[in-house]
């Protein structure tokens, strides 16, 4: 089960469409196979397949997965600050030249990737802001 399976299991039953869906939603959202999810939920694989064919249930699984991903991204962002501090600490003159070189390369590579990601995010936001205006102009 995934990183956030406990909180998904706690929240999912309130939103689930059938009794006992919480553990099933948590298992599926966490990446379990249909067989694994059936075992966790104490139901048959065929029942899992029927539940997944229900659009409402499938949406609940998708929402639970999105919540797990969002929490994971938050944890990674929190860890990024500590990782950055560690990389900068490795640039100190007392550290071996090969370690300093590796830290310098990592900082430059990661900095470029972060900048590129931020630029893409800004460009997408700008396009999304213009899109509704364009729809009005072209009658779509």
C-alpha positions as CSV (number, residue, x, y, z in Angstrom):
1,X,0.0,0.0,0.0
2,X,1.2,3.5,-0.8
3,X,2.5,6.4,1.2
4,X,-0.9,7.9,1.9
5,X,-3.0,4.8,2.1
6,X,-3.9,5.3,5.7
7,X,-5.4,8.8,5.2
8,X,-7.1,7.7,2.0
9,X,-8.6,4.7,3.8
10,X,-9.8,7.1,6.5
11,X,-11.4,9.5,4.1
12,X,-12.6,7.2,1.3
13,X,-15.4,5.4,3.1
14,X,-17.2,8.7,3.7
15,X,-17.2,9.3,-0.1
16,X,-17.5,5.7,-1.3
17,X,-20.7,4.6,-3.0
18,X,-20.9,1.2,-1.2
19,X,-20.0,-0.1,2.2
20,X,-16.4,-1.3,2.4
21,X,-15.2,0.7,-0.7
22,X,-12.7,2.6,1.4
23,X,-10.0,-0.1,1.6
24,X,-10.6,-1.0,-2.0
25,X,-10.2,2.6,-3.2
26,X,-7.1,3.0,-1.1
27,X,-5.6,-0.2,-2.5
28,X,-6.3,0.7,-6.1
29,X,-5.3,4.3,-5.7
30,X,-2.0,3.1,-4.2
31,X,-1.2,1.1,-7.2
32,X,-2.3,-2.4,-6.1
33,X,-3.3,-4.8,-8.9
34,X,-6.9,-5.9,-9.1
35,X,-6.0,-9.2,-7.4
36,X,-4.1,-7.4,-4.6
37,X,-6.9,-4.9,-4.1
38,X,-9.5,-7.8,-4.0
39,X,-7.5,-9.5,-1.3
40,X,-7.1,-6.3,0.8
41,X,-10.8,-5.5,0.5
42,X,-11.9,-9.1,1.1
43,X,-13.8,-9.4,-2.2
44,X,-13.5,-11.2,-5.5
45,X,-11.5,-10.0,-8.4
46,X,-14.7,-9.9,-10.5
47,X,-16.3,-7.6,-7.9
48,X,-13.3,-5.3,-8.2
49,X,-13.7,-5.3,-12.0
50,X,-17.4,-4.5,-11.7
51,X,-16.7,-1.6,-9.2
52,X,-14.0,-0.2,-11.6
53,X,-16.6,-0.3,-14.4
54,X,-18.8,2.1,-12.4
55,X,-17.8,5.7,-13.4
56,X,-18.5,7.1,-9.9
57,X,-16.3,4.5,-8.3
58,X,-13.6,5.0,-10.9
59,X,-13.7,8.7,-10.2
60,X,-13.2,8.1,-6.5
61,X,-10.2,6.0,-7.2
62,X,-8.8,8.7,-9.5
63,X,-9.4,11.4,-6.9
64,X,-7.8,9.3,-4.1
65,X,-4.7,8.7,-6.4
66,X,-4.5,12.5,-7.1
67,X,-4.6,13.2,-3.4
68,X,-1.7,10.7,-2.8
69,X,0.3,12.3,-5.6
70,X,-0.3,15.7,-4.2
71,X,0.8,14.7,-0.8
72,X,3.9,13.1,-2.2
73,X,4.8,16.2,-4.2
74,X,4.5,18.2,-1.0
75,X,6.8,15.9,0.9
76,X,9.3,16.0,-2.0
77,X,9.2,19.8,-2.0
78,X,9.8,19.8,1.8
79,X,12.8,17.5,1.3
80,X,14.2,19.6,-1.5
81,X,15.2,22.4,0.8
82,X,17.3,20.0,3.0
83,X,18.8,18.4,-0.1
84,X,19.8,21.8,-1.5
85,X,21.4,22.7,1.8
86,X,23.3,19.4,1.8
87,X,24.6,20.1,-1.8
88,X,25.8,23.6,-0.8
89,X,27.5,22.1,2.3
90,X,29.4,19.8,0.0
91,X,30.9,22.8,-1.9
92,X,33.0,23.7,1.2
93,X,36.8,23.7,0.7
94,X,37.3,21.0,3.3
95,X,35.4,18.5,1.2
96,X,37.3,16.4,-1.4
97,X,37.5,18.0,-4.9
98,X,35.6,15.1,-6.5
99,X,32.7,15.4,-4.1
100,X,32.7,19.2,-4.6
101,X,32.7,18.8,-8.4
102,X,29.7,16.3,-8.1
103,X,27.8,18.8,-5.9
104,X,28.5,21.6,-8.3
105,X,27.3,19.6,-11.2
106,X,24.2,18.5,-9.4
107,X,23.4,22.1,-8.4
108,X,23.8,23.4,-12.0
109,X,21.8,20.6,-13.5
110,X,19.0,20.7,-11.0
111,X,18.9,24.5,-11.1
112,X,18.5,24.4,-14.9
113,X,15.8,21.8,-14.7
114,X,13.9,23.8,-12.1
115,X,14.2,27.0,-14.1
116,X,13.0,25.2,-17.2
117,X,10.0,23.7,-15.3
118,X,9.1,27.1,-13.9
119,X,9.3,28.7,-17.3
120,X,7.1,26.0,-18.8
121,X,4.6,26.5,-16.0
122,X,4.5,30.2,-16.6
123,X,4.0,29.7,-20.3
124,X,1.2,27.3,-19.9
125,X,-0.5,29.6,-17.4
126,X,-0.2,32.4,-19.9
127,X,-1.7,30.3,-22.7
128,X,-4.5,29.2,-20.4
129,X,-5.3,32.8,-19.5
130,X,-5.5,33.7,-23.2
131,X,-7.5,30.7,-24.3
132,X,-10.9,31.9,-23.0
133,X,-10.4,35.2,-24.7
134,X,-9.6,33.5,-28.0
135,X,-12.8,31.4,-27.7
136,X,-14.9,34.5,-27.5
137,X,-13.2,36.1,-30.6
138,X,-13.6,33.0,-32.8
139,X,-17.1,32.0,-31.7
140,X,-16.1,28.6,-30.4
